[in-house]
Amino acid sequence: MHNHDILIRLRYALDIKNKDMVEIFKLGEIEVTREEVMQMLTKLKDDYYDEYDDDMDEDEDGINCNNMMLESFLNGLIIFKRGRQEPKPGQPQSQAPAVKNKESVNNILLKKLKIALTLTSEDMIDILEEAGVMITKGELSAILRKVGHRNYKECGDRYARNFLKGLALKYRG
């Protein structure tokens, strides 16, 4: 699943307005205009043919959302929903990027949405069940673990797509 697909589905599921999208990116420390947001939310015409090519940043029909932009958006969403958290003494002002590679995008998506929407593990399991996916608490725990942990499990597109579908059913249904 492409990053702009995630943005499109998340925007729909949480019913986020265009001006709020710009504000969320700004809170995530990325300046974008409303027009650029609209271009990011445009499906790229080569989505189905060129699924694994992330080298290009722009297309004549839209702007491709890279991993850094998606993570910044998710960080901004946390601040938008929960407010800015002041760093504790001795803690660095900004965090290192959590998305190291394409495979970890879905894991980071679920972790950050859990934080932004103040969801419990049971809430997340219920959201996935609503979308027709059964997952155990142990499997969800493995997906939410840090990369490198011995019980870490990569989150596939199926879980991420169905979680966003479940969010849409919960918040818009």
C-alpha positions as CSV (number, residue, x, y, z in Angstrom):
1,M,0.0,0.0,0.0
2,H,1.4,3.4,-1.0
3,N,1.8,6.2,1.5
4,H,-0.7,8.4,-0.4
5,D,-3.2,5.6,-0.2
6,I,-2.7,5.6,3.6
7,L,-3.3,9.4,3.7
8,I,-6.4,9.1,1.5
9,R,-7.9,6.3,3.7
10,L,-7.0,8.0,6.9
11,R,-8.4,11.3,5.8
12,Y,-11.7,9.6,4.9
13,A,-11.8,7.4,8.0
14,L,-11.3,10.3,10.4
15,D,-13.2,12.9,8.3
16,I,-10.2,15.3,8.3
17,K,-10.9,18.5,6.4
18,N,-8.3,19.9,3.9
19,K,-7.4,22.9,6.1
20,D,-6.9,20.4,9.0
21,M,-4.6,18.3,6.8
22,V,-2.4,21.4,6.2
23,E,-2.4,22.1,10.0
24,I,-1.5,18.5,10.8
25,F,1.4,18.6,8.4
26,K,2.5,21.9,10.0
27,L,2.4,20.3,13.5
28,G,4.5,17.5,12.1
29,E,7.0,20.2,11.0
30,I,6.4,20.0,7.2
31,E,5.0,23.1,5.4
32,V,2.6,22.2,2.7
33,T,-0.1,24.3,0.9
34,R,-3.7,23.2,0.5
35,E,-3.0,22.6,-3.2
36,E,0.0,20.3,-2.4
37,V,-2.3,18.4,0.0
38,M,-4.9,18.0,-2.7
39,Q,-2.1,16.7,-5.1
40,M,-1.0,14.2,-2.4
41,L,-4.6,13.0,-2.1
42,T,-4.8,12.3,-5.8
43,K,-4.4,8.7,-6.9
44,L,-1.4,8.3,-9.0
45,K,-2.2,6.8,-12.4
46,D,0.5,4.2,-12.3
47,D,-0.4,2.8,-8.9
48,Y,-1.4,-0.6,-10.2
49,Y,1.4,-1.0,-12.7
50,D,4.4,0.3,-10.7
51,E,3.6,-0.7,-7.2
52,Y,7.2,-0.8,-5.8
53,D,8.8,2.2,-7.4
54,D,9.2,4.8,-4.7
55,D,12.1,6.7,-6.4
56,M,9.9,9.4,-7.9
57,D,8.6,12.2,-5.7
58,E,6.2,13.8,-8.1
59,D,3.9,12.7,-10.9
60,E,2.1,15.0,-13.3
61,D,-1.2,14.1,-11.6
62,G,-0.1,14.2,-8.0
63,I,2.7,14.4,-5.4
64,N,3.9,11.1,-4.0
65,C,4.0,11.1,-0.1
66,N,7.4,9.7,1.0
67,N,8.0,7.9,4.3
68,M,9.3,11.1,6.0
69,M,6.2,13.0,5.0
70,L,3.9,10.3,6.2
71,E,5.7,10.0,9.5
72,S,5.6,13.8,10.0
73,F,1.8,13.7,9.2
74,L,1.3,10.9,11.8
75,N,3.3,12.9,14.4
76,G,1.3,16.0,13.6
77,L,-1.9,13.9,14.0
78,I,-0.8,12.9,17.5
79,I,-0.3,16.6,18.4
80,F,-3.5,17.6,16.7
81,K,-5.6,15.1,18.6
82,R,-3.8,15.1,22.0
83,G,-1.8,18.3,22.2
84,R,2.0,18.9,22.2
85,Q,3.9,17.0,24.9
86,E,6.8,18.8,26.5
87,P,10.0,16.8,26.5
88,K,11.3,15.6,29.9
89,P,14.6,16.9,31.1
90,G,17.5,15.1,29.4
91,Q,15.2,13.9,26.6
92,P,16.0,15.1,23.0
93,Q,13.8,17.8,21.5
94,S,12.9,15.8,18.4
95,Q,12.8,12.1,17.8
96,A,14.8,10.2,15.2
97,P,12.6,9.0,12.3
98,A,10.9,5.7,13.2
99,V,10.3,4.6,9.6
100,K,13.6,2.9,8.6
101,N,12.3,1.1,5.5
102,K,9.2,0.5,3.5
103,E,8.3,-2.7,5.5
104,S,8.0,-0.8,8.8
105,V,5.5,1.8,7.5
106,N,2.4,-0.2,8.4
107,N,3.8,-0.9,11.9
108,I,4.5,2.7,12.6
109,L,1.1,3.6,11.2
110,L,-0.7,1.4,13.7
111,K,1.5,2.5,16.6
112,K,1.0,6.2,15.9
113,L,-2.7,5.8,15.3
114,K,-3.0,4.0,18.6
115,I,-1.4,6.9,20.3
116,A,-3.2,9.7,18.4
117,L,-6.7,8.1,19.0
118,T,-5.9,6.9,22.5
119,L,-6.8,3.3,21.6
120,T,-6.2,0.3,23.8
121,S,-5.2,-3.0,22.3
122,E,-8.7,-4.2,22.8
123,D,-10.0,-1.2,20.8
124,M,-7.6,-2.0,18.0
125,I,-8.7,-5.7,18.0
126,D,-12.4,-4.6,17.9
127,I,-11.7,-2.2,15.0
128,L,-10.0,-5.0,13.0
129,E,-12.9,-7.4,13.8
130,E,-15.3,-4.8,12.5
131,A,-13.4,-4.9,9.2
132,G,-13.6,-8.7,9.2
133,V,-10.1,-9.5,10.4
134,M,-9.5,-11.7,13.5
135,I,-6.2,-11.1,15.3
136,T,-5.1,-12.2,18.7
137,K,-3.8,-9.9,21.4
138,G,-0.4,-11.6,21.1
139,E,-0.2,-11.0,17.3
140,L,-1.2,-7.3,17.8
141,S,1.5,-7.0,20.5
142,A,4.1,-8.4,18.1
143,I,3.1,-5.8,15.4
144,L,3.3,-3.0,18.0
145,R,6.8,-4.0,19.1
146,K,10.0,-2.2,18.3
147,V,12.0,-3.4,15.2
148,G,14.7,-5.7,16.4
149,H,12.7,-7.1,19.3
150,R,12.7,-10.9,19.3
151,N,8.9,-11.0,19.1
152,Y,8.6,-8.2,16.5
153,K,6.3,-9.1,13.5
154,E,6.0,-7.0,10.3
155,C,2.6,-5.7,9.7
156,G,1.3,-6.6,6.3
157,D,-0.8,-4.4,4.0
158,R,-3.8,-6.5,4.9
159,Y,-3.8,-5.5,8.5
160,A,-3.1,-1.9,7.8
161,R,-5.8,-1.6,5.1
162,N,-8.4,-3.4,7.2
163,F,-7.5,-1.3,10.3
164,L,-8.1,1.9,8.2
165,K,-11.4,0.3,6.9
166,G,-12.4,-0.5,10.5
167,L,-11.6,3.1,11.5
168,A,-13.9,4.3,8.8
169,L,-16.7,2.0,9.9
170,K,-16.2,3.1,13.5
171,Y,-15.9,6.9,13.0
172,R,-18.1,7.4,10.0
173,G,-20.5,4.4,10.1
